[in-house]
């Protein structure tokens, strides 16, 4: 394992879910406070950005339309040239407290995103599967109050999700049609190590977990046993993904704002995109087929 390196530092940043686009040899991510889209081109080691002009939570690659965007109230296509969003669906139009999170495509080109909705004094999570034909199905997550970012296992038959304001990571088994069958607790994060947030899976089917408020990133095997821990000099470790020419670089996004402002100012890796070689390759990002 190599040492952590800083790719870019953004003052007082709230860095979003990064995605590696292999055809452009680049890492893309959104900085939410500025509402800018950043691109790190690895061969040239250069970082560029552009204004978004609207609130976008995350972006994933789309075969026909460049990017599919997860928005606060739905999903849409994002044209990077015009910087315009074309809505595909607003799946919960009757809920004013609707909150989307990050999204990911599966191996068959469907796009998945989860939501958290306040209803009758409690929060209920749903997950949505958007087909390449742009039809959308909703599945309830019984017992999960605030589902967050999704990640798929190597074979695409298990969907992992972290939880907002909780300590658990859940694993949802999928059938041959990639529809949810059952959901169980995969592992639990102790309160002393923050809350689970961003997730990604490597080529050996291990799950990498960012600790929000914990200052570290963990790796769990398929049985939910922690096999690796990397301490990071930033309290809010938000997101992670594999990238690089050989998919052997783990990119990690940390935030410069959040839980403890005094602590954040004293740390040296807050508000950064970091990179590290952890001795294992990741999985190539799936593209939405729409």
Beta strands, then each sheet from edge to edge (+ up, - down):
strand 1: 5-9
strand 2: 19-21
strand 3: 26-31
strand 4: 36-41
strand 5: 46-51
strand 6: 56-62
strand 7: 66-71
strand 8: 74-79
strand 9: 84-89
strand 10: 99-105
strand 11: 111-119
strand 12: 122-130
strand 13: 136-141
strand 14: 147-152
strand 15: 158-163
strand 16: 168-174
strand 17: 180-188
strand 18: 195-201
strand 19: 207-212
strand 20: 216-220
strand 21: 226-231
strand 22: 237-243
strand 23: 249-254
strand 24: 272-276
sheet 1: 1+ 24- 23+ 22-
sheet 2: 2+ 3- 4+ 5-
sheet 3: 6+ 7- 8+ 9-
sheet 4: 10+ 11- 12+ 13-
sheet 5: 14+ 15- 16+ 17-
sheet 6: 18+ 19- 20+ 21-
end
